[in-house]
Amino acid sequence: MRTTLRSQILDAIREEYPEYASLTDRELDLKIFQAPSTIRLKPLGFTILSDMFETYEYELEERLTGKELLALKNYVGTPYYLQTNGKKLFLFSSRNAFRLNLGGGDVKKWLQFLISSN
């Protein structure tokens, strides 16, 4: 059994979607994730994972800053998808969604809290 979250996600995709079974980890990784250092999803990754798991959708009134994007990358710890136009954020973690909702569902405030507490 593989231990990294990325590897577990790739394994789960291969089980659910046999058409991806022949791809190497690198090939599938490049289709699913934005970059090797993040679990931010590409559109295909979002489509596949949203079919497999529950998603939590949040509207953004304005684009996230670089500092906020880094907070997503460094502190969220579970897959997320940010629409290309920057208008919506999708989380795949009920724990993160719960914490964000405790703060009124304001993504920017939640990210600022993550920044200040780390």
N, CA, C and O atoms as CSV, one atom per row, in Angstrom:
chain,resi,resn,atom,element,x,y,z
A,1,MET,N,N,0.848,-1.198,0.000
A,1,MET,CA,C,0.000,0.000,0.000
A,1,MET,C,C,0.882,1.246,0.000
A,1,MET,O,O,1.838,1.346,0.769
A,2,ARG,N,N,0.554,2.172,-0.855
A,2,ARG,CA,C,1.349,3.393,-0.949
A,2,ARG,C,C,0.871,4.392,0.087
A,2,ARG,O,O,-0.291,4.384,0.494
A,3,THR,N,N,1.786,5.253,0.505
A,3,THR,CA,C,1.466,6.111,1.635
A,3,THR,C,C,1.141,7.556,1.296
A,3,THR,O,O,0.355,8.179,2.010
A,4,THR,N,N,1.703,8.105,0.255
A,4,THR,CA,C,1.440,9.521,0.009
A,4,THR,C,C,0.017,9.714,-0.508
A,4,THR,O,O,-0.534,8.855,-1.196
A,5,LEU,N,N,-0.547,10.834,-0.169
A,5,LEU,CA,C,-1.909,11.143,-0.598
A,5,LEU,C,C,-2.010,11.135,-2.118
A,5,LEU,O,O,-2.968,10.599,-2.675
A,6,ARG,N,N,-1.037,11.720,-2.780
A,6,ARG,CA,C,-1.050,11.749,-4.247
A,6,ARG,C,C,-1.102,10.333,-4.816
A,6,ARG,O,O,-1.884,10.051,-5.724
A,7,SER,N,N,-0.271,9.449,-4.279
A,7,SER,CA,C,-0.232,8.060,-4.749
A,7,SER,C,C,-1.557,7.355,-4.493
A,7,SER,O,O,-2.037,6.601,-5.340
A,8,GLN,N,N,-2.144,7.597,-3.334
A,8,GLN,CA,C,-3.429,6.983,-3.019
A,8,GLN,C,C,-4.517,7.485,-3.968
A,8,GLN,O,O,-5.379,6.717,-4.396
A,9,ILE,N,N,-4.470,8.767,-4.292
A,9,ILE,CA,C,-5.445,9.326,-5.239
A,9,ILE,C,C,-5.267,8.686,-6.612
A,9,ILE,O,O,-6.247,8.292,-7.245
A,10,LEU,N,N,-4.029,8.582,-7.075
A,10,LEU,CA,C,-3.776,7.968,-8.375
A,10,LEU,C,C,-4.254,6.519,-8.403
A,10,LEU,O,O,-4.849,6.082,-9.388
A,11,ASP,N,N,-3.999,5.768,-7.323
A,11,ASP,CA,C,-4.457,4.379,-7.238
A,11,ASP,C,C,-5.985,4.301,-7.281
A,11,ASP,O,O,-6.548,3.440,-7.957
A,12,ALA,N,N,-6.646,5.200,-6.560
A,12,ALA,CA,C,-8.116,5.206,-6.532
A,12,ALA,C,C,-8.686,5.530,-7.918
A,12,ALA,O,O,-9.694,4.955,-8.329
A,13,ILE,N,N,-8.043,6.446,-8.629
A,13,ILE,CA,C,-8.494,6.791,-9.986
A,13,ILE,C,C,-8.350,5.579,-10.900
A,13,ILE,O,O,-9.253,5.279,-11.681
A,14,ARG,N,N,-7.234,4.892,-10.807
A,14,ARG,CA,C,-7.026,3.709,-11.648
A,14,ARG,C,C,-8.065,2.625,-11.366
A,14,ARG,O,O,-8.519,1.939,-12.283
A,15,GLU,N,N,-8.437,2.475,-10.102
A,15,GLU,CA,C,-9.458,1.479,-9.754
A,15,GLU,C,C,-10.824,1.869,-10.315
A,15,GLU,O,O,-11.553,1.027,-10.839
A,16,GLU,N,N,-11.159,3.146,-10.200
A,16,GLU,CA,C,-12.479,3.623,-10.622
A,16,GLU,C,C,-12.584,3.818,-12.140
A,16,GLU,O,O,-13.657,3.654,-12.720
A,17,TYR,N,N,-11.471,4.166,-12.772
A,17,TYR,CA,C,-11.434,4.461,-14.204
A,17,TYR,C,C,-10.355,3.612,-14.876
A,17,TYR,O,O,-9.209,4.046,-14.991
A,18,PRO,N,N,-10.712,2.409,-15.320
A,18,PRO,CA,C,-9.729,1.496,-15.919
A,18,PRO,C,C,-8.985,2.081,-17.119
A,18,PRO,O,O,-7.882,1.636,-17.437
A,19,GLU,N,N,-9.569,3.063,-17.779
A,19,GLU,CA,C,-8.893,3.654,-18.941
A,19,GLU,C,C,-7.596,4.360,-18.564
A,19,GLU,O,O,-6.768,4.633,-19.432
A,20,TYR,N,N,-7.410,4.661,-17.273
A,20,TYR,CA,C,-6.177,5.300,-16.814
A,20,TYR,C,C,-5.189,4.305,-16.213
A,20,TYR,O,O,-4.099,4.698,-15.797
A,21,ALA,N,N,-5.552,3.019,-16.158
A,21,ALA,CA,C,-4.720,2.003,-15.511
A,21,ALA,C,C,-3.366,1.822,-16.183
A,21,ALA,O,O,-2.388,1.487,-15.515
A,22,SER,N,N,-3.296,2.035,-17.479
A,22,SER,CA,C,-2.039,1.810,-18.205
A,22,SER,C,C,-1.057,2.986,-18.082
A,22,SER,O,O,0.106,2.859,-18.465
A,23,LEU,N,N,-1.513,4.113,-17.557
A,23,LEU,CA,C,-0.631,5.278,-17.432
A,23,LEU,C,C,0.326,5.106,-16.259
A,23,LEU,O,O,-0.030,4.546,-15.222
A,24,THR,N,N,1.545,5.599,-16.446
A,24,THR,CA,C,2.498,5.598,-15.333
A,24,THR,C,C,2.048,6.631,-14.297
A,24,THR,O,O,1.191,7.470,-14.576
A,25,ASP,N,N,2.628,6.561,-13.115
A,25,ASP,CA,C,2.309,7.560,-12.092
A,25,ASP,C,C,2.557,8.965,-12.623
A,25,ASP,O,O,1.729,9.857,-12.438
A,26,ARG,N,N,3.676,9.159,-13.271
A,26,ARG,CA,C,4.006,10.494,-13.785
A,26,ARG,C,C,2.996,10.961,-14.825
A,26,ARG,O,O,2.548,12.106,-14.779
A,27,GLU,N,N,2.637,10.097,-15.751
A,27,GLU,CA,C,1.679,10.470,-16.795
A,27,GLU,C,C,0.326,10.850,-16.194
A,27,GLU,O,O,-0.267,11.859,-16.573
A,28,LEU,N,N,-0.153,10.038,-15.259
A,28,LEU,CA,C,-1.444,10.321,-14.645
A,28,LEU,C,C,-1.364,11.552,-13.756
A,28,LEU,O,O,-2.281,12.372,-13.728
A,29,ASP,N,N,-0.268,11.672,-13.037
A,29,ASP,CA,C,-0.054,12.834,-12.164
A,29,ASP,C,C,-0.138,14.131,-12.963
A,29,ASP,O,O,-0.754,15.100,-12.518
A,30,LEU,N,N,0.481,14.150,-14.140
A,30,LEU,CA,C,0.471,15.348,-14.986
A,30,LEU,C,C,-0.930,15.693,-15.485
A,30,LEU,O,O,-1.205,16.855,-15.781
A,31,LYS,N,N,-1.810,14.715,-15.581
A,31,LYS,CA,C,-3.184,14.963,-16.004
A,31,LYS,C,C,-4.068,15.449,-14.860
A,31,LYS,O,O,-5.047,16.159,-15.091
A,32,ILE,N,N,-3.731,15.074,-13.631
A,32,ILE,CA,C,-4.594,15.305,-12.474
A,32,ILE,C,C,-4.215,16.559,-11.686
A,32,ILE,O,O,-5.091,17.336,-11.307
A,33,PHE,N,N,-2.931,16.762,-11.437
A,33,PHE,CA,C,-2.475,17.827,-10.547
A,33,PHE,C,C,-1.797,18.966,-11.301
A,33,PHE,O,O,-1.169,18.756,-12.339
A,34,GLN,N,N,-1.938,20.190,-10.751
A,34,GLN,CA,C,-1.344,21.385,-11.366
A,34,GLN,C,C,0.177,21.320,-11.433
A,34,GLN,O,O,0.772,21.709,-12.438
A,35,ALA,N,N,0.808,20.832,-10.370
A,35,ALA,CA,C,2.264,20.800,-10.290
A,35,ALA,C,C,2.695,19.710,-9.320
A,35,ALA,O,O,1.903,19.272,-8.486
A,36,PRO,N,N,3.948,19.269,-9.425
A,36,PRO,CA,C,4.422,18.201,-8.535
A,36,PRO,C,C,4.425,18.572,-7.047
A,36,PRO,O,O,4.388,17.690,-6.189
A,37,SER,N,N,4.467,19.836,-6.749
A,37,SER,CA,C,4.582,20.254,-5.352
A,37,SER,C,C,3.248,20.629,-4.706
A,37,SER,O,O,3.230,21.158,-3.595
A,38,THR,N,N,2.146,20.364,-5.381
A,38,THR,CA,C,0.847,20.774,-4.854
A,38,THR,C,C,-0.201,19.694,-5.115
A,38,THR,O,O,-0.023,18.840,-5.983
A,39,ILE,N,N,-1.288,19.743,-4.359
A,39,ILE,CA,C,-2.407,18.844,-4.637
A,39,ILE,C,C,-3.588,19.626,-5.218
A,39,ILE,O,O,-4.738,19.191,-5.165
A,40,ARG,N,N,-3.262,20.788,-5.769
A,40,ARG,CA,C,-4.251,21.547,-6.528
A,40,ARG,C,C,-4.557,20.775,-7.804
A,40,ARG,O,O,-3.646,20.315,-8.493
A,41,LEU,N,N,-5.815,20.637,-8.110
A,41,LEU,CA,C,-6.243,19.823,-9.236
A,41,LEU,C,C,-6.355,20.618,-10.529
A,41,LEU,O,O,-6.679,21.806,-10.524
A,42,LYS,N,N,-6.083,19.940,-11.630
A,42,LYS,CA,C,-6.388,20.458,-12.955
A,42,LYS,C,C,-7.867,20.168,-13.221
A,42,LYS,O,O,-8.488,19.422,-12.465
A,43,PRO,N,N,-8.441,20.743,-14.281
A,43,PRO,CA,C,-9.856,20.479,-14.569
A,43,PRO,C,C,-10.197,18.989,-14.680
A,43,PRO,O,O,-11.233,18.568,-14.165
A,44,LEU,N,N,-9.365,18.188,-15.331
A,44,LEU,CA,C,-9.644,16.757,-15.438
A,44,LEU,C,C,-9.622,16.111,-14.051
A,44,LEU,O,O,-10.483,15.293,-13.729
A,45,GLY,N,N,-8.645,16.477,-13.241
A,45,GLY,CA,C,-8.570,15.947,-11.885
A,45,GLY,C,C,-9.810,16.302,-11.080
A,45,GLY,O,O,-10.334,15.474,-10.335
A,46,PHE,N,N,-10.274,17.532,-11.232
A,46,PHE,CA,C,-11.487,17.951,-10.538
A,46,PHE,C,C,-12.699,17.140,-11.005
A,46,PHE,O,O,-13.497,16.681,-10.188
A,47,THR,N,N,-12.828,16.967,-12.313
A,47,THR,CA,C,-13.958,16.210,-12.856
A,47,THR,C,C,-13.966,14.783,-12.314
A,47,THR,O,O,-15.006,14.278,-11.892
A,48,ILE,N,N,-12.814,14.146,-12.326
A,48,ILE,CA,C,-12.732,12.760,-11.860
A,48,ILE,C,C,-13.001,12.677,-10.361
A,48,ILE,O,O,-13.829,11.879,-9.920
A,49,LEU,N,N,-12.309,13.494,-9.582
A,49,LEU,CA,C,-12.469,13.402,-8.121
A,49,LEU,C,C,-13.848,13.832,-7.654
A,49,LEU,O,O,-14.358,13.300,-6.668
A,50,SER,N,N,-14.460,14.784,-8.344
A,50,SER,CA,C,-15.806,15.202,-7.927
A,50,SER,C,C,-16.840,14.118,-8.214
A,50,SER,O,O,-17.900,14.100,-7.590
A,51,ASP,N,N,-16.549,13.214,-9.150
A,51,ASP,CA,C,-17.412,12.052,-9.367
A,51,ASP,C,C,-17.205,11.002,-8.275
A,51,ASP,O,O,-18.120,10.246,-7.949
A,52,MET,N,N,-16.012,10.965,-7.723
A,52,MET,CA,C,-15.664,9.940,-6.737
A,52,MET,C,C,-15.931,10.372,-5.292
A,52,MET,O,O,-16.218,9.532,-4.439
A,53,PHE,N,N,-15.839,11.672,-5.015
A,53,PHE,CA,C,-15.916,12.172,-3.646
A,53,PHE,C,C,-16.843,13.377,-3.553
A,53,PHE,O,O,-17.137,14.034,-4.552
A,54,GLU,N,N,-17.290,13.650,-2.351
A,54,GLU,CA,C,-18.121,14.824,-2.108
A,54,GLU,C,C,-17.261,16.087,-2.209
A,54,GLU,O,O,-16.114,16.113,-1.763
A,55,THR,N,N,-17.837,17.120,-2.799
A,55,THR,CA,C,-17.130,18.397,-2.907
A,55,THR,C,C,-17.878,19.470,-2.144
A,55,THR,O,O,-19.085,19.379,-1.920
A,56,TYR,N,N,-17.136,20.483,-1.752
A,56,TYR,CA,C,-17.689,21.636,-1.034
A,56,TYR,C,C,-17.285,22.870,-1.822
A,56,TYR,O,O,-16.101,23.138,-2.023
A,57,GLU,N,N,-18.289,23.615,-2.262
A,57,GLU,CA,C,-18.083,24.733,-3.183
A,57,GLU,C,C,-18.192,26.067,-2.451
A,57,GLU,O,O,-19.095,26.274,-1.641
A,58,TYR,N,N,-17.250,26.973,-2.753
A,58,TYR,CA,C,-17.236,28.302,-2.139
A,58,TYR,C,C,-17.037,29.365,-3.206
A,58,TYR,O,O,-16.127,29.283,-4.031
A,59,GLU,N,N,-17.902,30.355,-3.170
A,59,GLU,CA,C,-17.796,31.500,-4.082
A,59,GLU,C,C,-16.699,32.434,-3.581
A,59,GLU,O,O,-16.518,32.613,-2.377
A,60,LEU,N,N,-15.978,33.018,-4.515
A,60,LEU,CA,C,-14.957,34.004,-4.189
A,60,LEU,C,C,-15.371,35.341,-4.778
A,60,LEU,O,O,-15.667,35.440,-5.969
A,61,GLU,N,N,-15.389,36.355,-3.952
A,61,GLU,CA,C,-15.759,37.683,-4.440
A,61,GLU,C,C,-14.634,38.318,-5.247
A,61,GLU,O,O,-14.873,39.114,-6.155
A,62,GLU,N,N,-13.408,37.953,-4.902
A,62,GLU,CA,C,-12.251,38.453,-5.656
A,62,GLU,C,C,-11.190,37.373,-5.712
A,62,GLU,O,O,-11.202,36.425,-4.927
A,63,ARG,N,N,-10.282,37.530,-6.642
A,63,ARG,CA,C,-9.209,36.546,-6.820
A,63,ARG,C,C,-8.366,36.435,-5.548
A,63,ARG,O,O,-8.239,37.387,-4.777
A,64,LEU,N,N,-7.800,35.256,-5.357
A,64,LEU,CA,C,-6.904,35.049,-4.223
A,64,LEU,C,C,-5.548,35.674,-4.530
A,64,LEU,O,O,-5.099,35.686,-5.676
A,65,THR,N,N,-4.914,36.185,-3.502
A,65,THR,CA,C,-3.574,36.757,-3.648
A,65,THR,C,C,-2.552,35.625,-3.684
A,65,THR,O,O,-2.876,34.473,-3.395
A,66,GLY,N,N,-1.342,35.958,-4.033
A,66,GLY,CA,C,-0.267,34.973,-4.029
A,66,GLY,C,C,-0.070,34.348,-2.655
A,66,GLY,O,O,0.143,33.141,-2.536
A,67,LYS,N,N,-0.141,35.165,-1.634
A,67,LYS,CA,C,0.009,34.675,-0.261
A,67,LYS,C,C,-1.115,33.692,0.092
A,67,LYS,O,O,-0.876,32.688,0.763
A,68,GLU,N,N,-2.317,33.980,-0.356
A,68,GLU,CA,C,-3.453,33.091,-0.095
A,68,GLU,C,C,-3.323,31.788,-0.890
A,68,GLU,O,O,-3.668,30.720,-0.384
A,69,LEU,N,N,-2.834,31.867,-2.114
A,69,LEU,CA,C,-2.604,30.660,-2.906
A,69,LEU,C,C,-1.545,29.776,-2.245
A,69,LEU,O,O,-1.669,28.551,-2.234
A,70,LEU,N,N,-0.515,30.397,-1.701
A,70,LEU,CA,C,0.506,29.634,-0.974
A,70,LEU,C,C,-0.073,28.986,0.277
A,70,LEU,O,O,0.317,27.875,0.635
A,71,ALA,N,N,-0.998,29.667,0.946
A,71,ALA,CA,C,-1.655,29.091,2.124
A,71,ALA,C,C,-2.451,27.850,1.725
A,71,ALA,O,O,-2.427,26.844,2.434
A,72,LEU,N,N,-3.154,27.915,0.596
A,72,LEU,CA,C,-3.868,26.732,0.103
A,72,LEU,C,C,-2.887,25.587,-0.110
A,72,LEU,O,O,-3.119,24.462,0.335
A,73,LYS,N,N,-1.804,25.885,-0.787
A,73,LYS,CA,C,-0.804,24.871,-1.109
A,73,LYS,C,C,-0.174,24.287,0.150
A,73,LYS,O,O,-0.009,23.072,0.258
A,74,ASN,N,N,0.174,25.140,1.090
A,74,ASN,CA,C,0.960,24.704,2.245
A,74,ASN,C,C,0.156,24.177,3.419
A,74,ASN,O,O,0.661,23.352,4.180
A,75,TYR,N,N,-1.078,24.628,3.589
A,75,TYR,CA,C,-1.794,24.324,4.828
A,75,TYR,C,C,-3.082,23.517,4.675
A,75,TYR,O,O,-3.579,22.986,5.668
A,76,VAL,N,N,-3.636,23.407,3.478
A,76,VAL,CA,C,-4.910,22.715,3.334
A,76,VAL,C,C,-4.726,21.200,3.439
A,76,VAL,O,O,-5.500,20.542,4.132
A,77,GLY,N,N,-3.748,20.648,2.787
A,77,GLY,CA,C,-3.408,19.243,2.967
A,77,GLY,C,C,-4.282,18.224,2.255
A,77,GLY,O,O,-4.008,17.026,2.325
A,78,THR,N,N,-5.306,18.664,1.585
A,78,THR,CA,C,-6.177,17.769,0.819
A,78,THR,C,C,-6.417,18.397,-0.553
A,78,THR,O,O,-6.213,19.598,-0.728
A,79,PRO,N,N,-6.847,17.593,-1.527
A,79,PRO,CA,C,-7.063,18.147,-2.871
A,79,PRO,C,C,-8.058,19.303,-2.874
A,79,PRO,O,O,-9.012,19.335,-2.097
A,80,TYR,N,N,-7.806,20.238,-3.761
A,80,TYR,CA,C,-8.711,21.370,-3.956
A,80,TYR,C,C,-8.628,21.787,-5.411
A,80,TYR,O,O,-7.658,21.496,-6.110
A,81,TYR,N,N,-9.668,22.473,-5.848
A,81,TYR,CA,C,-9.710,22.967,-7.222
A,81,TYR,C,C,-10.131,24.421,-7.193
A,81,TYR,O,O,-11.125,24.781,-6.563
A,82,LEU,N,N,-9.379,25.240,-7.869
A,82,LEU,CA,C,-9.694,26.653,-8.006
A,82,LEU,C,C,-10.040,26.888,-9.470
A,82,LEU,O,O,-9.218,26.660,-10.357
A,83,GLN,N,N,-11.273,27.347,-9.717
A,83,GLN,CA,C,-11.679,27.594,-11.106
A,83,GLN,C,C,-10.694,28.524,-11.787
A,83,GLN,O,O,-10.111,29.408,-11.158
A,84,THR,N,N,-10.519,28.313,-13.066
A,84,THR,CA,C,-9.584,29.115,-13.854
A,84,THR,C,C,-9.873,30.599,-13.734
A,84,THR,O,O,-8.947,31.409,-13.696
A,85,ASN,N,N,-11.136,30.963,-13.674
A,85,ASN,CA,C,-11.495,32.378,-13.565
A,85,ASN,C,C,-11.373,32.897,-12.128
A,85,ASN,O,O,-11.595,34.082,-11.879
A,86,GLY,N,N,-11.027,32.036,-11.202
A,86,GLY,CA,C,-10.821,32.447,-9.811
A,86,GLY,C,C,-12.103,32.763,-9.052
A,86,GLY,O,O,-12.048,33.395,-7.997
A,87,LYS,N,N,-13.249,32.339,-9.560
A,87,LYS,CA,C,-14.526,32.689,-8.929
A,87,LYS,C,C,-15.005,31.671,-7.890
A,87,LYS,O,O,-15.814,32.002,-7.023
A,88,LYS,N,N,-14.504,30.426,-7.979
A,88,LYS,CA,C,-14.956,29.392,-7.045
A,88,LYS,C,C,-13.791,28.528,-6.599
A,88,LYS,O,O,-12.851,28.269,-7.351
A,89,LEU,N,N,-13.883,28.090,-5.345
A,89,LEU,CA,C,-12.942,27.145,-4.763
A,89,LEU,C,C,-13.735,25.906,-4.376
A,89,LEU,O,O,-14.812,26.008,-3.788
A,90,PHE,N,N,-13.204,24.744,-4.705
A,90,PHE,CA,C,-13.837,23.481,-4.352
A,90,PHE,C,C,-12.891,22.707,-3.442
A,90,PHE,O,O,-11.720,22.512,-3.768
A,91,LEU,N,N,-13.402,22.275,-2.313
A,91,LEU,CA,C,-12.635,21.472,-1.369
A,91,LEU,C,C,-13.176,20.048,-1.375
A,91,LEU,O,O,-14.352,19.824,-1.660
A,92,PHE,N,N,-12.323,19.100,-1.064
A,92,PHE,CA,C,-12.725,17.700,-1.002
A,92,PHE,C,C,-12.648,17.163,0.424
A,92,PHE,O,O,-12.772,15.958,0.640
A,93,SER,N,N,-12.448,18.029,1.374
A,93,SER,CA,C,-12.312,17.619,2.767
A,93,SER,C,C,-13.454,18.183,3.602
A,93,SER,O,O,-13.626,19.400,3.680
A,94,SER,N,N,-14.230,17.308,4.224
A,94,SER,CA,C,-15.317,17.785,5.080
A,94,SER,C,C,-14.759,18.524,6.291
A,94,SER,O,O,-15.392,19.445,6.806
A,95,ARG,N,N,-13.584,18.122,6.741
A,95,ARG,CA,C,-12.944,18.800,7.885
A,95,ARG,C,C,-12.598,20.248,7.527
A,95,ARG,O,O,-12.898,21.168,8.288
A,96,ASN,N,N,-11.972,20.445,6.375
A,96,ASN,CA,C,-11.648,21.806,5.941
A,96,ASN,C,C,-12.914,22.615,5.692
A,96,ASN,O,O,-12.984,23.791,6.049
A,97,ALA,N,N,-13.915,21.987,5.079
A,97,ALA,CA,C,-15.176,22.686,4.823
A,97,ALA,C,C,-15.839,23.090,6.137
A,97,ALA,O,O,-16.362,24.198,6.257
A,98,PHE,N,N,-15.817,22.206,7.107
A,98,PHE,CA,C,-16.396,22.516,8.417
A,98,PHE,C,C,-15.682,23.716,9.048
A,98,PHE,O,O,-16.321,24.639,9.554
A,99,ARG,N,N,-14.367,23.686,9.009
A,99,ARG,CA,C,-13.591,24.793,9.594
A,99,ARG,C,C,-13.844,26.098,8.854
A,99,ARG,O,O,-13.966,27.157,9.470
A,100,LEU,N,N,-13.923,26.018,7.552
A,100,LEU,CA,C,-14.195,27.218,6.765
A,100,LEU,C,C,-15.595,27.746,7.084
A,100,LEU,O,O,-15.791,28.955,7.204
A,101,ASN,N,N,-16.554,26.852,7.220
A,101,ASN,CA,C,-17.927,27.270,7.534
A,101,ASN,C,C,-18.043,27.871,8.927
A,101,ASN,O,O,-18.888,28.737,9.157
A,102,LEU,N,N,-17.210,27.426,9.856
A,102,LEU,CA,C,-17.216,28.016,11.200
A,102,LEU,C,C,-16.909,29.510,11.143
A,102,LEU,O,O,-17.396,30.296,11.956
A,103,GLY,N,N,-16.091,29.877,10.166
A,103,GLY,CA,C,-15.738,31.280,9.990
A,103,GLY,C,C,-16.675,32.017,9.052
A,103,GLY,O,O,-16.338,33.096,8.563
A,104,GLY,N,N,-17.836,31.456,8.795
A,104,GLY,CA,C,-18.814,32.130,7.948
A,104,GLY,C,C,-18.670,31.847,6.467
A,104,GLY,O,O,-19.359,32.463,5.653
A,105,GLY,N,N,-17.791,30.928,6.099
A,105,GLY,CA,C,-17.630,30.577,4.692
A,105,GLY,C,C,-16.792,31.553,3.886
A,105,GLY,O,O,-16.749,31.473,2.658
A,106,ASP,N,N,-16.125,32.476,4.571
A,106,ASP,CA,C,-15.275,33.457,3.893
A,106,ASP,C,C,-13.896,32.839,3.656
A,106,ASP,O,O,-13.111,32.685,4.592
A,107,VAL,N,N,-13.609,32.491,2.418
A,107,VAL,CA,C,-12.370,31.798,2.070
A,107,VAL,C,C,-11.155,32.636,2.442
A,107,VAL,O,O,-10.193,32.115,3.007
A,108,LYS,N,N,-11.188,33.920,2.133
A,108,LYS,CA,C,-10.041,34.778,2.421
A,108,LYS,C,C,-9.751,34.855,3.917
A,108,LYS,O,O,-8.591,34.792,4.325
A,109,LYS,N,N,-10.784,34.991,4.730
A,109,LYS,CA,C,-10.579,35.030,6.181
A,109,LYS,C,C,-10.027,33.705,6.685
A,109,LYS,O,O,-9.143,33.681,7.541
A,110,TRP,N,N,-10.542,32.614,6.160
A,110,TRP,CA,C,-10.074,31.288,6.546
A,110,TRP,C,C,-8.596,31.120,6.201
A,110,TRP,O,O,-7.820,30.619,7.015
A,111,LEU,N,N,-8.208,31.535,5.001
A,111,LEU,CA,C,-6.805,31.427,4.600
A,111,LEU,C,C,-5.913,32.322,5.450
A,111,LEU,O,O,-4.804,31.928,5.810
A,112,GLN,N,N,-6.388,33.526,5.773
A,112,GLN,CA,C,-5.619,34.413,6.661
A,112,GLN,C,C,-5.432,33.765,8.040
A,112,GLN,O,O,-4.372,33.893,8.651
A,113,PHE,N,N,-6.465,33.072,8.521
A,113,PHE,CA,C,-6.365,32.366,9.794
A,113,PHE,C,C,-5.312,31.266,9.695
A,113,PHE,O,O,-4.496,31.108,10.603
A,114,LEU,N,N,-5.324,30.503,8.597
A,114,LEU,CA,C,-4.330,29.444,8.402
A,114,LEU,C,C,-2.919,30.023,8.374
A,114,LEU,O,O,-1.996,29.445,8.948
A,115,ILE,N,N,-2.754,31.150,7.715
A,115,ILE,CA,C,-1.449,31.805,7.645
A,115,ILE,C,C,-0.990,32.231,9.033
A,115,ILE,O,O,0.151,31.980,9.420
A,116,SER,N,N,-1.881,32.875,9.779
A,116,SER,CA,C,-1.489,33.416,11.087
A,116,SER,C,C,-1.260,32.325,12.138
A,116,SER,O,O,-0.520,32.540,13.098
A,117,SER,N,N,-1.887,31.162,11.966
A,117,SER,CA,C,-1.719,30.122,12.983
A,117,SER,C,C,-0.595,29.142,12.643
A,117,SER,O,O,-0.360,28.192,13.389
A,118,ASN,N,N,0.087,29.360,11.547
A,118,ASN,CA,C,1.218,28.479,11.177
A,118,ASN,C,C,2.506,29.226,11.096
A,118,ASN,O,O,3.545,28.636,10.799
